[in-house]
Amino acid sequence: MQGTISISFTENYKLILNIKVGVDMKTDGKKLGKQTVKLENPPKIISAYSIVGPKEGDGPLRECFDQILNDDTCGKDSFEKAESEMMFTAITEALSRAKLKETDIDYLFAGDLLNQIISSSFAAREFSIPFFGLYGACSTMSESLSLASIIMDAGCAKYVVAATSSHFSSAERQFRFPLEYGSQRCGTCQWTVTGSGAMVLGHEGNFPEVTYITTGKVKDYGQKDPNNMGAAMVPAAVDTLVSHFKDTGRKPSDYDIIATGDLGKVGKELADKLIQEYGYDIRANHMDCGEAIFNGQLQKTDAGGSGCGCSAVVFTGYLYKKLMRKEIKSVLLVSTGALMSPTSSLQGETIPGIAHAVAIEMK
Amino acid sequence: MQGTISISFTENYKLILNIKVGVDMKTDGKKLGKQTVKLENPPKIISAYSIVGPKEGDGPLRECFDQILNDDTCGKDSFEKAESEMMFTAITEALSRAKLKETDIDYLFAGDLLNQIISSSFAAREFSIPFFGLYGACSTMSESLSLASIIMDAGCAKYVVAATSSHFSSAERQFRFPLEYGSQRCGTCQWTVTGSGAMVLGHEGNFPEVTYITTGKVKDYGQKDPNNMGAAMVPAAVDTLVSHFKDTGRKPSDYDIIATGDLGKVGKELADKLIQEYGYDIRANHMDCGEAIFNGQLQKTDAGGSGCGCSAVVFTGYLYKKLMRKEIKSVLLVSTGALMSPTSSLQGETIPGIAHAVAIEMK
């Protein structure tokens, strides 16, 4: 153990005396418990932008999105190029809202569902920003925000962009069947969101701050049905939430909203039930982005929305604005991912899940 | 600007006076130039492990690898499962060498070439370690090492694992053709390495340290030929190298070895030529892991090895040992990736590249 007395002076030569006793900050001073980090200099989400397809723009959150496409091909000749174009737009507009140029940005963290994350890579190609490519399936929004926040808090950057995307048509073709096949869907199926969300993190100003990050472990309870991803992801969501509460000493009611990514209607009910076995009740303030983004019955989206873009656009379009308007003070964003591929499923593997939790608070 | 005078005392009440004046560490105090970070508390690579397939074990570096498989299926019923098993082994053995248990590890950073990075995800499933999934194509080893080092330096972790893998057969099937097809290869083709490398980072002991990280931007000079990935990645490798030298003020000769990931024979020559246009000559100490791992003529591997596993096993098996034995003092590891997918190529896209540089030095 070490003790430190530090005396700082600002530009105005005002003396600040800090006495800190505890674990050597050099090793893991920010770590709480096994999975959580408390940020010392919480980065602020200084801007956010959401762009969605027509179906999302027809749903319950239609008033919240920054841009609703009429044409989900974005004028491109493939769905993959359209998805990349959406991400490019989300990043460009988020920069514009932050009144920043790409040369001001230290890092870009992005990922998506496509093989070799081509949506992100080709969007990143259009920016002269050092780029870290990520893959967390539908957990990518909070994975991206986690790493972006850590690198900011570490003193490595002034501004960082975190982004992700998904597209119904590119995802259907890759994970399931071409649209023309007209395959049948079942009640537990989810509808991949066509959308991209991007956020710019900075150090200054009165904006929502990222305060805690709980990084998920891969959890697998043996679910095999790729038509029921919600259930596959529940163990991971619950594990991360329980770890978050234990590590921070917080309770569910400390957050205005606990927003899981895309458990969907089915997964949300399962999660609410399972977490009670660990002594936590989240029913009062648990919303699931997948359940919220569509009107399941009217829009025939079965269990709800899914995809990286789901929690991305619901956070950047809806929750971020609520925080900025001070309608709510705190959100625990828990994007959830199913870590399978068509190959792994065809080879008889089960579907592991992962969930990353990020606490975002308006001071 | 801020100034800080800090007075610390250790357990023996020894006084340490530290005076630091400079940019407010809260924003980007570690940043050098546009793309480089100088780590304040350089994490140490306290163990490393390399596992390779039979062909790699027959090559020029055969004496260096920690484990050479007789059977590249690892007894599994698919190449994808075999690849994941290799990564599981690499991580397990690296932990064992560091005399650590999985419960000691704060984070696992890993990625691979497979769709939805299933090699990494299914390996991560076997460990109870918070997991960040990455995708950087063949640049993943240095991308993983970069983020692992940053999170260590940030005070978020005591121990972190960085790993990656590739497998000739899983890559051929996914990116090109099934093996049974017997497709023809050309002189610029590269041979995906069957191998996995893992490293454990810690804070203590006399081990090679990660000192600087230069994060790459996506660079695309219009190369379209997926049979010549080396050439596609050259612009990114050169761009990152030049940025590294400019940001740090270092010269190529400051490193004993500059190790690019997998430009291969063709790409290496191009890179040596292109970087001279920027005023740097790296020919004296530039090795390419892809060129080094196979005997191109004898083993019929055309331009050389490729894949995430290439720079991973050449670093963990060969370069790390040279650093530990103090035969060399410094390595600049520059893993290089081609950010395409079969889909993007078939849609007529060019092949963007990316390269991340990590300086590793033995004090």
Interface residues (C-beta under 8 A of the other chain):
Chain A: M1 Q2 G3 T4 I5 S6 I7 S8 F9 T10 E11 M25 K26 T27 D28 G29 K30 K31 K34 Q35 V37 E40 N41 D77 S78 E80 K81 T103 D106 Y107 G111 L113 L114 N115 Q116 I117 I118 S121 F122 A124 R125 F127 S128 I129 P130 F131 F132 G133 L134 Y135 G136 A137 E143 S146 L147 I150 I151 D153 A154 G155 C156 A157 K158 H203 T215 G216 K217 V218 K219 D220 L339 M340 S341 P342 T343 S344 Q347 E349 P352 I354
Chain B: M1 Q2 G3 T4 I5 S6 I7 S8 F9 T10 E11 M25 K26 T27 D28 G29 K30 K31 K34 Q35 V37 E40 N41 D77 S78 E80 K81 T103 D106 Y107 G111 L113 L114 N115 Q116 I117 I118 S121 F122 A124 R125 F127 S128 I129 P130 F131 F132 G133 L134 Y135 G136 A137 E143 S146 L147 I150 I151 D153 A154 G155 C156 A157 K158 H203 T215 G216 K217 V218 D220 L339 M340 S341 P342 T343 S344 Q347 E349 P352 I354
